[in-house]
Amino acid sequence: QVHVVESGGGLVQAGGSLTLSCAASGRIFASYDMGWYRQAPGKEREFVAHIRRPSGATQYADTVKGRFTISKETYRNTIYLQMNNLTAEDTATYHCSVGPAWGQGTQVTVSS
């Protein structure tokens, strides 16, 4: 099994920045994609960004492209989401996915 834990959420003013972290443990295959999704109140969960593995190629949702950066520590199953120029529309619970596993999420609230 894979265990996923997110951290780093919080309250930030519009225009500010936050960095989310996701630590995965357990039986993690090198082919598992690692990524971030978010779910705002009353909305469906949506894709934010992911790292394709083993290539390391990254993809972003159009709504965050140019503002968010996903990265992975080289020798650890830890990924990050650097979020800049946040807006109220980025308010959501952010979930990390590693292969078939999901974390409980971390709340990001952007005040306008």
N, C-alpha and C positions, 0 to 999 in steps of 0.2 A: 504494500500500500504506500501511497504518497501522502504526506502531510504538508499542508501549505498554510503559512501564517503571514498575513500582511501587517504592516505598521506604517506610521508616518502621517496618517490623516490628521485633520484638524480644521480650525477656523482661520480663514485668511481673507484679507480685503481684496477686492477686485484689483487686478493688476499685479498681485503678489505671486509668490512662488511656493511650491511645496515639493518635497521628494518623498515618494512612497517606496517602501521596501517590501520584498516578498522573499521569504526563506522557505525552501522546500527540503524535505528530508524523506528518507525511505528508499524504496526501489524505483529509482528514476532512470529511465532509459535515455541514452544520448539522443535519441530521435524525438523525444518529447518537445513539442513546441512549448514556449513559455510566454505568457502574455497577460494583458490587463483588459478587463471589461468594466463597465460601470452601469449602475442602475439608479435612475432618479425616481423619486416618489411618483407613482402613477404611470410609470413608463416601463417598457421592456428593457431587459439587459442589452447593452450595445457594446460592440467591439471598440476598443480604444487603440491598442497597439500590441504587436507580438514580435517575438524573435523566432524565426524558423530554425529548426535544428535538424541536422548538424551544420547547415550552411552558415547560420548566424545572420541571415538576411532579416531585415526589419520591415514592418509594414505599419502604417498608421491610418486611422480614420481621417477623413478629410477635415472633420471638425477640429482636430487637434494638431494636424500637420503644421510644422513650423513652430509650434509652441511646446509640445511635449517631446521628450526623448526617452526611449527605452534602452536599457543597457543591462549587461550581465557581467558579473564577476567571472574572471577567467577560470578559476579552479574551484568555484563554489556554485552550488545551485541556488544562487541569490540573484534576483533581478531588481531593477530600480525603474521608477518612472519619474523623471524630472519634469515638473509641470511649471511653466512660466506663463506670465500674462494671463492669469486665471480670470474667468468671468463667472457671473452667476449661473450661467448655463452649464458650467462644469460641476456644479453641486450635485453630488451623487455618492452612493456607496461604491467604492472601487474594489473589485475582486480580482485576485490573481488566479490564473489557471496554469497548471503544469501537467501536460498530457491530459488524462481524464479527470484529474483532481482539481478541486476548487477550495479556495480559502473562504473564511467567514466574511471577509471584507473589512475595509477601513473607511470611515466617513470623511468626506471632504465637503466642507461648506464654505462657499465664497460669498461674502457680504458685499453688496453693491453700494 
